[in-house]
Amino acid sequence: MKPAMSEREGFAAFVLRMRRLGLSDQRLMSALEATPRMSFVSGNLGNVAYSKGVLPIECGEFIEGLDLQAQLIKALELEPSHRVLEIGTGSGFTAAVMARLSGRVLSLERYRTLVELAQQRLQALKIENCIIKHADGRLGLASDGPFDRIIVWSAFDAMPRHFVDLLSSNGILVAPIGPVDGEQTVARLTKIGSRFDQQELMRVRFLPLAEGVSSAL
């Protein structure tokens, strides 16, 4: 089977799964379709690029399955004017998708190798409104804020007040919160003045947000 056909079939199966969940956002689906996921995973994983399961990437890291990635990006309610902060670039796939839906994306990654690979992939797709930095994601780069949307692909054991403070008025933060050695709840926090509304979306198992940057990789 040709890779192109495999990719089309994989995406079609993903769309059917999303429809069963009631997720049919056309802007999001168009952005996902325009971002060839097989280009963001190892060649031998191409046949499962569009699966639900987590996938291994470089530096011993993993990226979430496409179904979960799509649901969390949907929860951000991205608009073309939004400034987005992403903590955990990984392969660069979600940064690329969000860049198609928003005005600007700043994505932070602790592994230099992942930063360089993600930059190459975005350049190949001619995506120019996304900046990927090698940085400690726990700090959030407050000097680049405020942000309209923030998404974190690692878990916090308690309310991440520092990140909430980086949000603009009516901004939204999506992040897993809960014990790092067990299940967490993905929370959607909306900043309203000096307070915020919290909505619980789903149960997940994410690794904790790591400290510092990697010096070797």
N, C-alpha and C positions, 0 to 999 in steps of 0.2 A: 504494500500500500504506500502511495506517495505521501510524504510528510504533509503537504498542503491539505490533502484529503483528510488525513488523520487530525490535523488541527481544526478543520471545519467541523468534523464529526464531534470532536471533543468539546468545542464551543457550543454546538447544538445541544449536546447532552446536558451541559451546564445550564443553558437557558431553560431547558425543560425543568430542571431541578428548582431553579429560581421561581419559575411560574407556579410550581406547586407550593412554594412558600409565600406566594403573593407578591414577589418582587419582580416588577416589570418596568422599572424606570428606564425609559428609552435613551436618555442622555447617558446614563451609567452603562447600559448595555452597549451603546455605540462606542464609548470610550474603551471598554474592555475588549470589544471586537477589534478595535484599531490598534491594540497593543498586543502583539503576538507573544503569548505567554511562553511558547517554546523557546524563544530567544533569551529567556530569563532563567532557564533551568538547564542542568547538565543534559548533554545529548542523549544519554541512555535513559533519561526520565521523560522524554518527549511524549511517550504514550500515556503518561499519567499527569501531564502538566495541568490538565483541566479537572483533576479529581478533587474530592473533598479533603483528602488527607494531607498532612504536613509533608513537605518535601525538603530533603537535605540540600544545602548549598555549600559554598566554599567556607573555609575557616571553622568547620565543624558546626555551623549554624543551620537553622531551619527557617522556612517560610510557611505561613499558614496556608491551608487549603483554599482554593479559589472561592468556594461558597462562603466561608467565613469572611474572607477579605472583602468580598462584594457587599455583604450585609453590613459590615462596619463602615465601609465607605459610604454606603447609602445613608447610614445614620448621621453622617456629617452634614447632609443636605447642602452640598457644595454648589456655589454659584460662581459665575465668571469673574466677579469682583473680589472674591475671597483670597486672603493671605493664609496659607496653611503651613503649620509646623508638624512634621512627622518625626517621631522618635523611633529609630530602628529602620534603616533603609533596606537592609537585607539585600535582595537581588535587584532592587530598584523598580520592581513591577508596580507596586502600589503607588510609588511616587510618580511614575509615568502616567498611570491612569488618572490620578488626582490632578496632575498638571493639565490634562485635557479638559478637566471640569472646572478649574479654578483659575485665578489670575496669577498666582505665584505660589510655589511650593519650596519650602526649606526643609530638607531631610537630613537628619543627623545619624551618623553611624560610627561605632567605636572601632571597627576593623578597617584599616586602611585599604586592604585588598578588596573588600566589598565596595568601598567608596569608589575605587578606581574602575572596577568592573561595571558598577551601576552607571557611572559617568559615561563609559564607552557605549553602553546600551542605549542611554538616552540620546547621546550624540548621533548614533546610527539611526534613530527614529526622528531626528531633527526636532527634539523637544527642547526648547530654549528657555522656558519659564520655570525651570526647576533647578535649584542649587543643592548640591549634596556636599556635606562637610564632614570631615573626620573630627569628631568632637564627643565629649562626654554628654550623653543625652539627659542625664539627671539635671544638668544645669539649664537646659532649655534655651540658651542664648537669648537672655532677656533683652539684650541690646538690639536685637532684630525684631522685637515685638512692637506693639501687641499683634496678636493673631486672631483672625476670625474663626479659625478652626484648628484644633490640635488633635492628633491621633497618636496613641502610644501602643507599640506592639510588644510590650512587656508589662508585667504585673506590679502594682503597688500594694503594699500591705495595709495602707490606710489612705484616706482622702489626699490626693496630691495637690495640696493647697498652692504650692509654688506654681504649678502649671495653670491652675484656675486663675491665678493672678496675672498670667500672661495673656489671658483672653481679652478681647475687646468687648464692648457692651453687646449683649445678645450673642456672644460667641459660644461655641460648642466644643466641649472636650469629650472624646470617646477613649476610654481606657479600662482595662481590667483592674478590679480592686478586690483584694481578699488575701488569705494566707498564701504565702509563696510556696508552701509545701503541700497545697491542696487545690481545690477548685476555687475559682474566683468568679465574680459577676462583672460582666462588661457594663460599665455605667456610662450614661450619656448625660453630661452635666452642661446645663445652659446657664450662662451668667446673665443675671438680671440686676443691674445696679450693683449693690454691694453684696447681694445674696446670689444663690444659684438654685435651680431646680434639678433634681436628680431623677433619672429614669433608668430602671434596670432592664437590660436587653436580653441577656442570655448567660448561661453558665459556660465557663471555659477553663482550660488549664494552660496558663502561660508561665514562662520563666520570669524570675524577677528582673527588674531593670539593673543591669550590671554597672559597677562603679568604674569610672575612669575610661581610658582608651587603651587599646591593645598596642604594645610597643613592638611585638615580634611580627604580627600579621597585619 
